[in-house]
Amino acid sequence: MLRTMIVGAAALAALLPAQGAAQTGTGLVAYSKGHLKGARTSIDGPSQFRRPLVVRSLVAPPGTDWELCSGLTYTGCRQFSGTVQAMVMTVRSARPVAAVLPPSPAPAAPGTAAGQSLRGVASEYFVAPDEGGHRVEVQPGTGEAMTRRAGEFCRTRGWRSSVHARMQKDGGRMVLADVLCVDD
């Protein structure tokens, strides 16, 4: 009977890694070894790791893009999607990449045109941020550049930082959209 239990446990253990790789949910799953083997770390949202994570393979849910970054504050980032069977990267922070918004033919509602905002006591929201009548361009059109540019935009408006931003295509350019500036 003991032998049957050991054989059964070994068969179950052989199945678990394959099942775990298929069940990624909405977050990224990083593996310590190539070909989706080794220690598994699930990342469900923006994360910072005090102890660096060495990633040698990963699975991102279909239709999502993720940034894995060598810096603790989302710097030195590389973008990944789908399954990567073999790689080597030391990761200190990771986050999902916001989808690029499609171009909008016209402002969505009154008060949301370029240059207008919704201001509160501790924050201000810009649907279509502009500087001098022109949309704020993001060069290059990466998540890291978007975060940096949104922070710069907020500081020029008297806020300490940006806690949310998206990119939108405007002709052949990538521009800021949906920027939330705060004093925190």
C-alpha positions in Angstrom: 0.0 0.0 0.0 2.8 2.4 0.8 4.4 1.8 -2.6 1.1 2.5 -4.3 0.8 5.9 -2.4 4.4 6.8 -3.4 3.8 6.0 -7.0 0.5 7.9 -7.0 2.2 10.9 -5.4 4.9 10.9 -8.0 2.4 10.8 -10.8 0.5 13.7 -9.2 3.7 15.7 -8.8 4.5 15.1 -12.5 1.1 16.6 -13.5 1.2 19.7 -11.2 3.8 21.8 -13.1 1.9 21.4 -16.4 -1.4 22.4 -14.7 0.2 25.3 -12.9 1.6 26.7 -16.2 -1.8 26.5 -17.8 -3.7 28.2 -14.9 -2.1 31.7 -14.9 -5.3 33.7 -14.2 -4.9 37.4 -14.7 -1.3 37.8 -13.4 2.1 37.0 -14.7 3.8 33.8 -13.5 7.6 33.8 -13.4 9.8 30.7 -13.1 13.3 30.3 -11.6 14.2 27.8 -14.4 13.7 27.7 -18.1 10.8 25.9 -19.8 8.4 26.9 -17.1 10.1 24.8 -14.4 11.5 25.6 -11.0 10.2 27.9 -8.3 7.1 29.7 -9.4 6.2 33.3 -8.5 2.8 34.8 -9.3 2.6 38.5 -9.8 -0.9 39.9 -9.9 -0.2 43.7 -10.1 2.5 46.3 -9.8 5.1 44.8 -7.5 8.5 45.7 -6.1 10.9 43.0 -4.8 13.3 43.8 -2.0 15.1 40.6 -2.8 15.8 40.4 -6.6 13.9 37.7 -8.5 15.9 35.8 -11.2 13.4 35.0 -14.0 14.3 32.3 -16.5 10.9 31.7 -18.1 7.4 33.2 -17.7 3.8 33.1 -18.7 1.7 36.3 -19.2 -2.1 35.9 -19.7 -3.3 36.1 -23.3 -3.8 39.7 -24.4 -1.7 41.3 -21.6 1.7 42.9 -21.7 4.0 43.1 -18.6 7.1 45.1 -17.8 9.8 43.4 -15.9 12.3 45.9 -14.5 15.9 45.6 -13.2 15.3 48.7 -11.0 13.3 48.8 -7.8 11.3 51.9 -9.1 10.3 50.5 -12.5 13.5 51.5 -14.4 15.5 49.4 -16.8 12.3 47.7 -18.0 11.7 45.1 -20.8 8.2 44.3 -22.1 6.9 40.8 -22.3 3.7 39.0 -23.5 2.6 35.4 -23.9 5.0 32.6 -22.9 8.8 33.0 -22.8 10.4 29.6 -22.5 14.0 30.7 -22.0 15.5 34.0 -20.8 17.5 35.3 -17.9 16.7 38.6 -16.1 17.1 39.8 -12.6 13.8 41.5 -11.7 13.4 44.1 -8.9 9.9 45.4 -10.0 7.2 44.3 -12.4 3.9 45.7 -13.5 1.2 45.2 -16.1 1.3 47.6 -19.1 -1.8 49.6 -19.7 -3.3 49.0 -23.0 -2.9 51.8 -25.6 -6.2 53.7 -26.0 -7.6 54.0 -29.5 -7.7 57.5 -31.0 -10.9 59.3 -30.1 -12.6 61.2 -32.9 -14.0 63.8 -30.5 -14.0 64.7 -26.7 -16.1 62.2 -24.8 -18.1 64.7 -22.8 -18.2 68.4 -22.0 -15.3 69.4 -19.9 -13.0 66.7 -21.2 -11.4 68.5 -24.2 -7.7 68.9 -24.5 -6.4 71.3 -21.8 -9.3 70.9 -19.5 -9.2 69.0 -16.2 -11.3 68.0 -13.2 -9.6 69.4 -10.1 -10.2 68.2 -6.5 -8.6 69.1 -3.2 -5.7 66.6 -3.5 -5.7 65.6 -7.1 -6.4 66.7 -10.7 -7.4 64.5 -13.6 -6.5 65.3 -17.2 -8.3 63.3 -19.9 -6.2 64.8 -22.8 -3.2 66.6 -21.3 -1.7 69.3 -23.4 1.1 71.8 -23.2 0.7 75.1 -25.2 -2.3 73.7 -27.1 -0.5 70.5 -28.2 -1.0 67.0 -26.8 1.8 65.8 -24.6 3.9 63.4 -26.7 5.6 60.3 -25.2 9.0 59.5 -26.8 9.7 56.6 -27.1 6.2 55.1 -26.7 7.1 52.8 -23.8 5.5 52.4 -20.4 8.6 53.7 -18.7 8.6 56.8 -20.9 4.9 57.3 -20.3 5.4 57.1 -16.5 8.3 59.6 -16.6 6.5 62.0 -18.9 3.3 61.9 -16.8 5.3 62.7 -13.7 7.0 65.7 -15.5 3.6 66.9 -16.7 2.1 66.8 -13.2 5.1 68.6 -11.7 4.8 71.4 -14.2 1.2 71.8 -13.0 2.2 72.1 -9.3 1.6 68.5 -8.3 4.1 66.1 -6.7 3.5 63.1 -8.9 1.3 61.1 -11.3 -0.4 58.0 -10.0 -2.1 57.0 -13.2 -1.5 57.5 -16.9 -2.2 55.9 -20.3 -1.0 56.4 -23.8 -3.1 57.1 -26.9 -2.3 57.1 -30.6 -2.7 60.5 -32.2 -1.9 60.2 -35.8 1.6 58.6 -35.8 2.5 59.8 -32.3 1.9 58.4 -28.9 0.5 61.0 -26.5 -0.5 61.0 -22.8 -4.1 60.4 -21.8 -6.0 59.9 -18.6 -3.4 61.4 -16.3 -4.1 61.7 -12.6 -1.9 64.1 -10.7 -1.6 64.0 -6.8 0.2 65.6 -3.9 1.0 62.3 -2.2 
